[in-house]
Amino acid sequence: KLFSLSGLFAVRKPKGPTSAAVLNLLKERLLAEAGVQTNGNKRNQVLKIGHGGTLDSAATGVLVVGIGKGTKMLGTMLAGSKKYTAIGMLGKATDTLDATGKVTEEKPYDQVTKGDLENVLQKFTGDIMQVPPLYSALKKDGERLSTLMKRGEAVEAKPARPVRVYSLSLQQFQPPLFTLDVECGGGFYVRSLVNDIGKELCTCATMQELTRTKQGPFTLEEHALHEDKWTIDDIAQSLEHCTALLPAGPARKKLKTEHPGGAAVVCE
């Protein structure tokens, strides 16, 4: 039954592990449940599974998973729209742009009002340019920037690149904390957004918490499987339920052929 599973489903990524570690845990559980013996890296050939877009270790929320032929459809997830709820903190900046990093700057923020924050958000809506964070999964000479940074190597910032923000709204403001709802396209970094908002307000800011609430048609509330549901039967049920979210027959085949690179996400 395990090897007949094919398609896309979503899991709820917990805070702490990397997206790749979550995928490996999921794979190990499924193979163990099916009674499949694995030897080291040979498990990668045994079960084809991949995810459709990395979430930071400290982030939680929707992680779309492709299994079987579904891995070929992951490219559409990488490029599609995503929704996040982010909590930012004014007055502090860190080297990673989130709560896991070292504080690099502190500035007063008492002058910032709710109105100031709402006005600034308009500047970050639509098609904008964004500099990706140095601590990221982006690569230089085949190695992640975050790995190079942790080794203490000098890393140059990547140039600003175009990204799209479909909607951006302030949900709560209790200084120094503020909560944002963001809907954006692929390649967008919410950490960078929070950092840029701080600069625009003549102070600094860092992201405290991040939850991905939606990726493509998959939502956290409706579709993301909790860890206790990472079983063959529950995933089979979810795949059936989620089929309705994807384009019908011919379009689905077209997606598979149009995104051969999607398979590159397998076993990150």
C-alpha positions in Angstrom: 0.0 0.0 0.0 2.9 2.4 0.8 4.4 2.1 -2.6 1.1 2.6 -4.3 0.7 6.1 -2.7 1.1 8.9 -5.2 0.3 12.6 -5.2 0.5 15.7 -2.9 -0.5 16.1 0.7 0.5 18.4 3.6 2.0 17.9 7.0 2.3 20.3 9.9 6.0 21.1 10.5 6.8 21.5 14.1 9.2 24.2 15.5 12.9 23.1 15.7 13.8 20.6 13.0 14.7 21.5 9.4 12.2 20.8 6.6 14.6 18.0 5.4 14.7 16.5 8.9 10.9 16.4 9.0 10.8 14.7 5.6 13.4 12.1 6.8 11.4 11.4 10.0 8.2 11.0 7.9 10.0 8.6 5.5 11.4 6.5 8.3 8.1 6.2 10.0 6.3 5.1 6.8 9.0 2.5 5.9 9.0 1.2 9.5 5.2 0.8 9.5 5.5 -1.0 6.1 8.2 -3.3 7.5 10.7 -2.2 4.9 14.4 -2.8 5.9 16.7 0.1 4.9 20.5 0.4 4.8 21.7 4.0 5.2 21.1 6.1 2.1 19.5 3.3 0.2 16.2 4.4 1.7 16.3 7.3 -0.7 15.8 5.0 -3.6 13.2 2.8 -1.8 10.6 5.5 -1.3 10.3 8.6 -3.5 9.3 11.6 -1.4 10.1 15.3 -1.4 8.8 18.7 -0.1 7.6 21.7 -2.0 9.4 24.6 -0.3 11.7 24.9 2.8 10.5 26.3 6.0 13.1 27.7 8.4 13.9 25.5 11.4 12.3 28.0 13.8 9.1 28.2 11.7 6.0 26.0 11.9 3.1 25.3 9.6 2.2 23.8 6.2 4.8 21.7 4.5 3.6 20.3 1.2 4.9 16.8 0.5 5.0 14.9 -2.8 5.1 11.1 -2.8 5.6 8.8 -5.7 4.7 10.6 -9.0 3.6 13.6 -6.9 7.2 14.6 -6.5 7.1 15.8 -10.1 4.4 18.3 -9.2 6.4 20.0 -6.4 7.7 22.7 -8.7 4.2 24.3 -8.8 4.3 24.5 -5.0 7.7 26.3 -5.0 6.4 28.9 -7.3 2.8 29.3 -6.0 1.4 31.7 -3.4 2.0 31.2 0.3 0.4 32.7 3.4 2.2 33.4 6.7 1.4 34.8 10.1 4.6 36.5 11.5 5.3 38.1 14.8 8.0 40.8 14.7 9.7 42.7 17.5 10.7 46.4 17.2 14.0 47.7 18.7 16.3 44.7 18.1 18.1 43.3 15.0 19.9 40.0 14.8 22.4 38.5 12.4 19.9 35.8 11.2 16.9 38.3 11.1 15.0 36.1 13.6 15.0 35.1 17.3 17.6 32.4 16.8 20.4 34.8 16.0 22.8 37.1 17.9 21.6 40.7 18.6 23.6 43.0 16.3 21.7 46.3 17.0 19.3 47.9 19.5 17.4 51.1 18.9 14.5 53.0 20.6 11.0 52.3 19.1 8.8 54.4 21.4 8.1 56.8 18.6 6.4 54.2 16.4 2.6 54.3 16.3 0.1 51.8 14.9 -0.6 54.3 12.1 3.1 54.5 11.2 3.3 50.7 10.9 0.2 50.5 8.7 1.4 53.2 6.4 4.8 51.5 6.0 3.2 48.2 5.0 1.8 49.8 1.8 5.4 50.3 0.6 6.0 46.5 0.8 2.9 45.4 -1.1 2.8 44.5 -4.8 6.0 43.8 -6.9 9.0 44.8 -4.8 12.7 44.3 -4.6 14.1 42.2 -1.7 17.6 41.3 -0.5 17.6 37.7 0.7 19.1 37.1 4.2 22.7 35.9 4.6 21.5 33.0 6.8 19.4 31.2 4.2 19.2 28.1 2.1 20.5 30.0 -1.0 23.8 28.6 -2.2 27.2 29.8 -3.2 29.5 27.3 -5.0 27.1 24.5 -4.0 27.0 25.3 -0.3 24.3 27.0 1.6 25.0 30.6 2.7 23.9 29.7 6.3 26.5 26.9 6.4 29.3 29.3 5.2 28.2 31.9 7.7 28.3 29.4 10.6 31.8 28.5 9.6 32.7 32.2 9.9 33.5 32.6 6.2 33.0 36.0 4.6 29.7 35.9 2.6 28.5 38.7 0.3 24.8 39.6 0.3 23.0 38.4 -2.8 21.7 41.2 -4.9 18.1 42.4 -4.5 15.6 40.4 -6.5 12.0 40.9 -7.6 9.4 39.3 -5.3 5.6 39.6 -5.1 3.4 40.5 -2.1 -0.2 39.9 -2.8 -1.5 41.2 0.6 0.0 42.5 3.8 -1.9 43.5 6.9 -1.3 44.4 10.5 -3.3 42.1 12.8 -2.0 43.3 16.2 0.3 46.0 17.6 1.4 45.7 21.2 4.8 47.4 21.3 7.4 46.1 20.8 5.5 43.2 19.2 3.5 43.4 16.0 1.7 40.6 14.1 1.4 40.5 10.3 -0.5 38.4 7.8 1.4 38.1 4.6 0.5 36.5 1.3 3.4 36.3 -1.1 4.9 34.5 -4.1 7.9 32.2 -4.3 11.4 33.2 -3.2 10.1 35.6 -0.6 11.6 35.9 2.9 9.4 37.1 5.7 12.5 37.6 7.9 13.8 40.2 5.4 10.4 41.9 5.3 10.3 42.3 9.1 13.9 43.6 9.0 13.1 46.1 6.2 10.0 47.3 8.0 12.1 48.1 11.1 14.6 50.2 9.0 11.7 52.0 7.3 10.4 53.0 10.7 13.8 54.5 11.7 14.4 51.7 14.2 15.2 48.0 13.7 13.1 44.8 13.9 13.6 41.1 14.0 11.1 38.2 13.5 10.1 36.3 16.6 7.8 33.7 15.2 6.6 32.5 11.8 3.8 30.2 10.8 3.0 29.2 7.2 -0.8 29.0 7.2 -1.3 28.2 3.5 0.8 26.9 0.6 -1.0 26.8 -2.8 -4.4 25.2 -2.1 -3.2 23.5 1.1 -4.2 25.2 4.4 -2.9 24.6 8.0 -6.3 24.1 9.4 -7.9 21.8 6.8 -5.1 19.8 5.3 -1.9 19.7 7.3 -1.5 16.3 9.1 -0.3 16.4 12.7 2.6 14.1 13.6 0.3 11.4 15.1 -1.4 11.1 11.6 1.9 10.3 9.8 0.6 6.8 9.0 0.1 5.0 5.6 -3.7 5.0 6.1 -4.0 8.6 7.1 -1.8 9.8 4.2 -3.7 7.6 1.7 -6.9 9.3 3.0 -5.3 12.8 2.8 -4.1 12.1 -0.8 -7.6 11.2 -1.8 -9.0 14.3 -0.1 -6.3 16.6 -1.6 -6.8 15.3 -5.2 -9.8 17.7 -5.5 -7.5 20.6 -4.8 -5.3 19.9 -7.8 -6.0 20.6 -11.5 -8.0 17.9 -13.2 -6.6 15.0 -15.3 -4.8 16.4 -18.4 -3.8 19.6 -16.6 -2.2 17.5 -13.9 -0.2 15.5 -16.4 0.8 18.7 -18.0 2.1 20.0 -14.6 4.2 16.9 -14.3 5.9 17.3 -17.6 6.3 21.1 -17.3 8.2 20.8 -14.0 10.8 18.1 -14.3 13.0 20.1 -12.0 10.5 19.6 -9.2 12.1 16.2 -8.5 15.3 18.1 -7.5 13.6 18.9 -4.1 13.6 15.2 -3.2 15.8 14.4 -0.3 17.1 17.9 0.2 
